[in-house]
Amino acid sequence: MKKFLLLFLAFLLLQSTRAISSSDVPRIMRIEGVINADTLQKIQRELLGWKNQDPIPAGLIVLLNSPGGNGEIAMQIGRLLRQKNAQAFVTGHCESACVFILAGGVVRAAKTGTVGVHAGRLTITSRDGEIIKEIDASQSLENSFKLTSFNSMVNQYLFEMGIRNGLIDVMLSYKSKQTYKLTEMEMLEFGIVGFDNEYLRKRGDLFALLPKSERINRIQLYNRTLSVPKLCSSQSNDAFIKCYESVLLGKIPL
């Protein structure tokens, strides 16, 4: 009897752990303001042990509204979000290092004029990521090497995320503090908006199994998803999820 009780308690503990570590309801994370070490630590805490069951319309939704910050940290966040099959949407603006987080999504969508890029810069920043001083890399061989190394890291990261080569060229051509706002055509051409190919295939298969009234093909899934920032960006978390689902299922016209 005692052995049975212990096994039963162990089963309850296992079920409880599963309930905590996974979810079949959508989860929203908002990344706003300057990207720094605190941003990464907060995301790591929130996603620790969490498993994405990827329900409709999504499992993990990341809403972006950031002027940028630490590029290396942004790439760490992007890799973490890619592991969790995050869907990333720009609800305000996404500039500089924020673009690396956007690139990490298996789904990436933004309105025209909201995504800004520029060349990497060497800076001294405060603990919260605010720039205190910019360093002229051309005045030191060591700093020049650091900037070259960072650009190489960015190029490798974008390749890893499936972003096409042209984006790094555009970034490197804008060396000012002001960002260059990508056009709709450029975002599509470089793949900074779109789907991870394997994820699109899997989601397309899922939507093909829905009841006939809700069934959509991959082209419809792609087009409707990319329209979400335009139709749902000003919503609260719960309202965003409902709006996103309504767009996918054709209840809100494009």
C-alpha positions as CSV (number, residue, x, y, z in Angstrom):
1,M,0.0,0.0,0.0
2,K,2.8,2.4,0.9
3,K,4.6,1.6,-2.3
4,F,1.5,2.3,-4.3
5,L,1.0,5.6,-2.4
6,L,4.6,6.7,-3.2
7,L,4.1,5.8,-6.9
8,F,0.8,7.8,-7.0
9,L,2.5,10.8,-5.4
10,A,5.3,10.6,-7.9
11,F,2.8,10.5,-10.7
12,L,1.1,13.6,-9.4
13,L,4.4,15.4,-9.0
14,L,5.3,14.5,-12.6
15,Q,1.9,15.8,-13.9
16,S,2.4,19.0,-11.9
17,T,5.8,19.6,-13.3
18,R,4.5,19.1,-16.8
19,A,1.7,21.6,-16.2
20,I,4.3,24.2,-15.1
21,S,6.9,23.5,-17.8
22,S,4.6,23.4,-20.8
23,S,1.4,25.1,-22.0
24,D,-1.1,24.7,-24.7
25,V,-2.3,28.3,-24.6
26,P,-0.5,31.2,-26.3
27,R,2.0,33.2,-24.2
28,I,3.0,36.8,-24.9
29,M,6.3,38.5,-24.0
30,R,6.9,42.2,-24.7
31,I,10.4,43.4,-25.3
32,E,10.4,47.2,-24.9
33,G,13.1,49.8,-24.3
34,V,16.8,49.4,-24.4
35,I,18.1,45.9,-24.8
36,N,20.6,45.0,-22.1
37,A,21.7,42.2,-19.8
38,D,18.6,42.6,-17.7
39,T,16.5,42.0,-20.8
40,L,18.2,38.7,-21.4
41,Q,18.0,37.6,-17.8
42,K,14.3,38.4,-17.6
43,I,13.6,36.3,-20.7
44,Q,15.7,33.4,-19.5
45,R,13.8,33.4,-16.2
46,E,10.4,33.5,-17.9
47,L,11.2,30.7,-20.3
48,L,13.1,28.4,-17.9
49,G,11.5,25.0,-18.2
50,W,8.7,26.2,-20.4
51,K,7.8,24.0,-23.5
52,N,6.0,25.4,-26.5
53,Q,3.1,23.3,-27.5
54,D,2.5,25.7,-30.4
55,P,-1.4,26.0,-30.4
56,I,-3.3,28.2,-32.8
57,P,-2.6,31.0,-33.3
58,A,0.8,30.6,-31.7
59,G,2.6,29.2,-28.6
60,L,5.1,32.0,-27.9
61,I,4.4,35.5,-29.2
62,V,7.1,38.2,-28.8
63,L,6.0,41.8,-29.3
64,L,8.8,44.2,-30.1
65,N,9.1,48.0,-29.5
66,S,12.7,48.9,-29.0
67,P,15.3,51.4,-30.1
68,G,18.1,48.7,-29.8
69,G,20.9,48.3,-27.3
70,N,23.6,45.6,-26.9
71,G,23.9,43.7,-30.2
72,E,25.6,40.7,-28.7
73,I,22.9,40.3,-26.0
74,A,20.3,40.7,-28.7
75,M,21.7,37.8,-30.6
76,Q,21.7,35.7,-27.5
77,I,18.0,36.5,-27.1
78,G,17.3,35.8,-30.7
79,R,18.9,32.3,-30.4
80,L,16.9,31.6,-27.3
81,L,13.6,32.6,-29.0
82,R,14.4,30.5,-32.0
83,Q,14.8,27.5,-29.8
84,K,11.4,28.1,-28.4
85,N,9.7,28.6,-31.8
86,A,8.9,32.2,-31.0
87,Q,6.7,34.3,-33.3
88,A,8.0,37.9,-33.4
89,F,5.9,40.9,-34.3
90,V,6.9,44.6,-34.3
91,T,4.2,46.6,-32.6
92,G,6.0,49.9,-32.4
93,H,9.4,50.2,-33.9
94,C,12.4,47.8,-34.0
95,E,15.8,49.4,-34.6
96,S,19.5,48.6,-34.4
97,A,20.1,45.6,-32.2
98,C,16.3,44.9,-31.9
99,V,16.5,43.6,-35.5
100,F,18.6,40.7,-34.2
101,I,15.8,39.7,-31.9
102,L,13.2,40.0,-34.7
103,A,15.5,37.7,-36.8
104,G,15.3,35.0,-34.2
105,G,11.5,34.5,-34.7
106,V,10.3,31.5,-36.7
107,V,7.6,34.0,-37.7
108,R,8.7,37.6,-38.3
109,A,6.3,40.4,-39.2
110,A,6.4,44.2,-39.1
111,K,4.7,47.2,-40.8
112,T,6.7,49.2,-43.4
113,G,8.9,51.9,-41.8
114,T,9.1,50.3,-38.4
115,V,12.4,48.3,-38.9
116,G,15.6,50.3,-38.8
117,V,19.2,49.2,-39.4
118,H,22.7,50.7,-39.3
119,A,26.3,49.5,-39.1
120,G,27.7,48.2,-35.8
121,R,29.4,50.7,-33.5
122,L,31.7,50.4,-30.5
123,T,30.3,52.1,-27.5
124,I,30.7,52.4,-23.7
125,T,27.3,51.9,-22.1
126,S,25.8,52.1,-18.6
127,R,24.5,49.1,-16.7
128,D,21.0,49.7,-18.2
129,G,22.4,49.8,-21.7
130,E,22.3,53.6,-22.3
131,I,25.3,54.8,-24.5
132,I,27.7,56.9,-22.5
133,K,30.4,57.3,-25.2
134,E,31.0,56.2,-28.7
135,I,34.5,54.8,-29.7
136,D,36.0,55.7,-33.0
137,A,37.3,52.3,-34.1
138,S,39.5,53.8,-36.8
139,Q,41.8,55.3,-34.2
140,S,43.0,52.0,-32.8
141,L,44.0,48.7,-34.4
142,E,42.6,46.8,-31.5
143,N,39.2,48.6,-31.7
144,S,39.1,48.2,-35.4
145,F,39.6,44.4,-35.0
146,K,36.8,44.4,-32.4
147,L,34.4,46.0,-34.8
148,T,35.4,43.7,-37.6
149,S,34.9,40.7,-35.3
150,F,31.5,42.0,-34.3
151,N,30.4,42.4,-38.0
152,S,31.6,38.9,-38.7
153,M,29.5,37.6,-35.8
154,V,26.5,39.5,-37.1
155,N,26.9,38.0,-40.6
156,Q,27.1,34.5,-39.1
157,Y,24.1,35.1,-36.9
158,L,21.9,36.3,-39.8
159,F,23.0,33.4,-41.9
160,E,22.1,31.0,-39.0
161,M,18.6,32.6,-38.7
162,G,18.0,32.2,-42.4
163,I,18.2,36.0,-43.2
164,R,19.5,36.6,-46.7
165,N,22.9,38.1,-47.4
166,G,21.8,41.5,-48.7
167,L,20.8,42.8,-45.2
168,I,24.3,42.9,-43.8
169,D,25.4,44.9,-46.8
170,V,22.7,47.5,-46.2
171,M,23.6,47.6,-42.5
172,L,27.3,48.2,-43.2
173,S,26.5,51.0,-45.6
174,Y,24.8,53.1,-43.0
175,K,27.4,54.2,-40.5
176,S,25.6,57.1,-38.9
177,K,23.7,57.0,-35.6
178,Q,20.4,57.3,-37.5
179,T,19.0,54.0,-38.8
180,Y,17.9,53.3,-42.3
181,K,14.2,52.2,-42.4
182,L,13.7,49.2,-44.5
183,T,11.0,49.3,-47.2
184,E,8.4,46.6,-47.4
185,M,10.2,45.2,-50.5
186,E,13.5,45.1,-48.7
187,M,12.1,43.4,-45.6
188,L,10.6,40.7,-47.9
189,E,13.7,40.4,-50.1
190,F,16.1,40.0,-47.1
191,G,13.7,37.7,-45.2
192,I,13.6,39.9,-42.1
193,V,9.8,39.4,-42.4
194,G,8.6,35.9,-43.2
195,F,8.7,32.4,-41.9
196,D,11.3,29.8,-41.2
197,N,10.8,27.3,-44.0
198,E,10.5,24.2,-41.9
199,Y,8.1,25.9,-39.5
200,L,5.9,27.1,-42.3
201,R,5.7,23.5,-43.6
202,K,4.7,22.2,-40.2
203,R,2.1,25.0,-39.5
204,G,0.7,24.6,-43.0
205,D,0.2,20.9,-42.3
206,L,-1.6,21.8,-39.1
207,F,-4.0,24.3,-40.7
208,A,-4.7,21.9,-43.5
209,L,-6.3,19.5,-40.9
210,L,-8.7,22.1,-39.5
211,P,-12.5,21.9,-40.2
212,K,-13.3,23.0,-43.8
213,S,-14.6,26.4,-42.7
214,E,-11.3,27.3,-41.0
215,R,-8.9,25.5,-43.3
216,I,-6.2,27.6,-45.0
217,N,-3.3,26.8,-47.3
218,R,0.3,27.9,-46.7
219,I,0.1,31.0,-48.9
220,Q,-2.9,32.2,-47.0
221,L,-1.2,31.4,-43.7
222,Y,1.9,33.4,-44.8
223,N,0.0,36.4,-46.1
224,R,-2.5,36.6,-43.2
225,T,0.3,36.2,-40.6
226,L,2.4,39.0,-42.1
227,S,-0.7,41.4,-41.9
228,V,-1.0,40.9,-38.2
229,P,1.1,43.9,-37.1
230,K,-1.1,46.2,-39.2
231,L,-4.3,44.8,-37.8
232,C,-3.5,43.9,-34.2
233,S,-0.5,45.9,-33.0
234,S,-2.3,48.2,-30.6
235,Q,-4.1,45.5,-28.7
236,S,-3.6,44.3,-25.1
237,N,-2.1,40.8,-24.7
238,D,-5.5,39.0,-24.6
239,A,-6.9,41.1,-27.4
240,F,-3.8,40.6,-29.5
241,I,-4.2,36.8,-29.3
242,K,-7.9,37.0,-30.2
243,C,-7.2,39.4,-33.1
244,Y,-4.3,37.2,-34.4
245,E,-6.6,34.1,-34.4
246,S,-9.4,36.0,-36.1
247,V,-7.0,37.2,-38.8
248,L,-5.7,33.7,-39.5
249,L,-9.2,32.2,-39.7
250,G,-10.4,34.9,-42.0
251,K,-12.8,36.6,-39.5
252,I,-11.0,39.9,-40.0
253,P,-10.4,40.9,-43.7
254,L,-6.9,41.9,-44.8
